[in-house]
């Protein structure tokens, strides 16, 4: 397991509905719900991005949302955009491959060289972190050691969120609560992954702060990992 001293401090930040969903339905962009955030909450999100050295989302989120992941609504520097994409099959017209902010695509050793070369031609860094898939603990270690990343925020979907928590890589969680219920048994929620079998496997949180930001409730937690 990666020591916290060997990796960046990690904040998971997300908007969620009252029933814990990230989107309207499976395959839908989270931007549909995000447009209902209060303006003050949009500013909070972009101020947070400006405070962090890097921002990470999964490749599937990029395919669906085609996010820019830049600081646009406040003054500040856009963070390094980090996209784990094991086989380097990110669309080459993705907004994160634009020149408006630096980008690093994390791939595995099995990624086709022609895809890696195409990404590099777009001006992005390519980080090899794992043999058959991107190993997140290794990726975070590389980000700290080679890119000087001390603070990383993730705005991930359920798969990335689960892997980051499962690998014990998240220190804080900040949630923007949207006053909607969308339902749907297969609608993506904050964390996906495998089912747990006992309450001992639950990831415990400590609520440290909650407040209204415009019309949105925001809650902040520390993640408490029990010793293995």
C-alpha positions in Angstrom: 0.0 0.0 0.0 1.3 3.5 -0.9 2.1 5.6 2.2 0.4 9.0 2.3 3.8 10.5 2.4 4.6 9.0 -1.0 1.6 10.4 -2.8 -0.4 13.7 -3.1 -3.1 14.6 -0.6 -6.3 13.6 -2.4 -9.7 15.3 -2.3 -12.7 13.6 -3.9 -15.3 16.3 -5.0 -18.6 15.6 -6.6 -22.1 16.8 -7.0 -24.8 14.2 -6.1 -28.6 14.1 -6.0 -30.5 13.5 -2.8 -30.5 9.8 -3.6 -26.8 9.7 -4.3 -26.8 9.7 -8.1 -24.3 11.4 -10.4 -26.4 11.6 -13.6 -29.9 11.3 -14.9 -29.3 7.7 -16.1 -26.6 5.4 -17.2 -24.6 6.9 -20.1 -25.9 10.5 -19.5 -23.5 13.4 -19.0 -23.2 14.8 -15.4 -23.3 18.2 -17.0 -27.1 17.9 -17.2 -27.4 17.9 -13.4 -24.5 20.3 -12.9 -26.3 23.1 -14.7 -28.7 23.2 -11.7 -25.9 24.0 -9.3 -26.1 27.5 -7.7 -23.6 30.0 -9.2 -21.9 30.2 -5.8 -21.3 26.4 -5.9 -19.8 26.7 -9.4 -17.4 29.3 -8.0 -16.6 26.9 -5.1 -15.8 24.1 -7.6 -13.6 26.3 -9.7 -11.9 27.9 -6.7 -11.1 24.4 -5.5 -9.6 23.5 -8.9 -7.4 26.6 -8.7 -6.2 25.5 -5.2 -5.0 22.1 -6.4 -2.0 21.0 -8.4 -3.8 18.4 -10.5 -7.3 17.2 -11.2 -8.2 13.6 -12.3 -11.2 12.0 -13.9 -11.6 8.6 -15.6 -11.4 8.1 -19.3 -15.1 7.1 -19.5 -16.1 10.4 -17.9 -14.2 12.2 -20.6 -15.9 10.1 -23.3 -19.3 11.0 -21.9 -18.9 14.5 -20.6 -15.9 15.7 -22.8 -15.0 18.0 -19.9 -12.4 20.8 -20.1 -11.4 20.5 -16.4 -10.0 24.1 -16.4 -10.5 27.1 -14.1 -12.8 29.4 -16.0 -15.1 31.2 -13.5 -12.5 32.5 -11.1 -8.9 33.9 -11.2 -6.3 31.2 -10.9 -4.2 28.6 -12.7 -5.8 25.5 -14.2 -4.4 22.3 -12.7 -2.6 19.5 -14.5 -5.4 17.3 -16.0 -4.7 13.6 -15.3 -6.7 10.9 -17.1 -6.1 7.2 -16.4 -6.7 5.5 -19.8 -5.0 2.1 -19.7 -5.0 1.4 -23.5 -4.5 5.0 -24.5 -7.8 4.9 -26.4 -9.0 8.4 -25.5 -10.7 10.3 -28.4 -8.1 12.6 -29.9 -10.6 15.4 -30.2 -11.2 15.3 -26.4 -11.2 18.8 -24.9 -8.6 17.7 -22.3 -6.1 17.3 -25.1 -6.5 21.0 -26.0 -3.8 23.6 -25.3 -5.7 25.5 -22.6 -4.1 23.5 -19.7 -1.4 20.8 -19.3 -2.6 17.2 -19.5 -1.1 13.8 -18.5 -2.6 10.6 -19.8 -1.7 7.5 -17.7 -1.4 4.3 -19.7 -0.2 0.8 -19.1 2.7 -1.0 -20.8 0.3 -2.9 -23.1 -1.1 0.3 -24.7 -0.5 0.4 -28.5 2.5 2.6 -29.3 0.6 4.3 -32.2 -2.0 5.5 -29.7 0.6 6.8 -27.3 2.4 8.6 -30.2 -0.9 10.2 -31.2 -1.5 11.5 -27.7 2.0 12.9 -27.5 1.5 14.7 -30.8 -1.5 16.5 -29.2 1.0 17.9 -26.6 0.0 15.8 -23.6 2.4 13.9 -21.3 2.1 10.2 -21.2 2.8 8.3 -17.9 3.3 4.6 -18.0 2.0 3.2 -14.7 1.4 -0.5 -14.7 1.8 -3.5 -16.9 -1.8 -4.5 -18.0 -3.8 -1.6 -16.5 -3.1 1.7 -14.8 -2.1 1.1 -11.2 -3.4 4.1 -9.3 -1.0 3.9 -6.3 1.9 3.9 -8.7 0.4 6.7 -10.8 0.0 8.9 -7.7 3.6 8.1 -6.7 4.8 9.2 -10.1 2.7 12.4 -10.0 4.3 13.4 -6.7 7.9 12.4 -7.6 8.1 13.5 -11.2 5.5 16.2 -11.6 5.6 17.8 -8.1 1.9 17.2 -7.4 1.2 17.6 -3.7 -2.5 18.2 -3.9 -4.8 16.2 -6.2 -8.6 16.5 -6.6 -10.7 13.9 -8.3 -14.0 14.6 -10.0 -14.5 11.0 -11.0 -17.3 8.7 -11.9 -18.3 5.7 -9.8 -15.5 3.4 -11.2 -12.6 5.7 -10.5 -14.1 6.7 -7.2 -14.3 3.1 -6.1 -10.8 2.2 -7.1 -9.4 5.3 -5.4 -11.2 4.4 -2.2 -10.5 0.7 -2.5 -6.8 1.5 -2.8 -7.0 3.8 0.2 -5.9 6.8 -1.7 -8.6 9.4 -0.8 -8.1 11.7 2.2 -11.1 14.0 2.0 -14.5 14.0 0.3 -16.5 17.2 -0.5 -20.1 16.7 -1.8 -22.4 19.2 -3.4 -25.9 18.1 -2.7 -28.5 18.8 -5.5 -32.2 18.8 -4.3 -33.4 16.2 -6.8 -34.3 12.5 -6.8 -33.7 10.7 -10.1 -34.0 7.0 -9.2 -32.9 4.2 -11.5 -31.4 0.9 -10.3 -28.5 1.3 -12.8 -28.1 5.0 -12.5 -24.5 5.8 -11.6 -24.0 6.7 -7.9 -21.0 8.2 -6.2 -19.1 4.9 -5.8 -19.5 1.8 -7.9 -17.3 -1.3 -7.8 -17.9 -4.6 -6.0 -20.5 -5.2 -3.4 -19.3 -5.5 0.2 -20.1 -8.5 2.3 -19.9 -7.2 5.9 -20.1 -3.9 7.7 -16.4 -4.3 8.5 -15.7 -3.5 4.8 -17.6 -0.1 5.0 -15.4 2.9 4.4 -16.0 5.2 7.4 -16.1 8.9 7.2 -15.9 11.7 9.7 -18.2 14.7 9.0 -16.2 17.8 9.7 -18.1 20.6 8.1 -21.4 21.4 6.4 -22.7 24.6 5.0 -25.0 26.3 2.4 -23.2 27.5 -0.7 -25.9 29.5 -2.5 -28.8 27.2 -2.5 -26.8 24.0 -2.3 -25.8 22.1 0.8 -22.1 21.2 0.9 -20.7 18.5 3.2 -17.1 17.8 3.9 -15.7 14.5 5.3 -12.4 13.0 6.3 -11.9 9.4 5.2 -11.1 7.0 8.0 -9.3 3.9 7.0 -9.0 1.1 9.5 -5.6 -0.6 9.8 -5.3 -3.9 7.9 
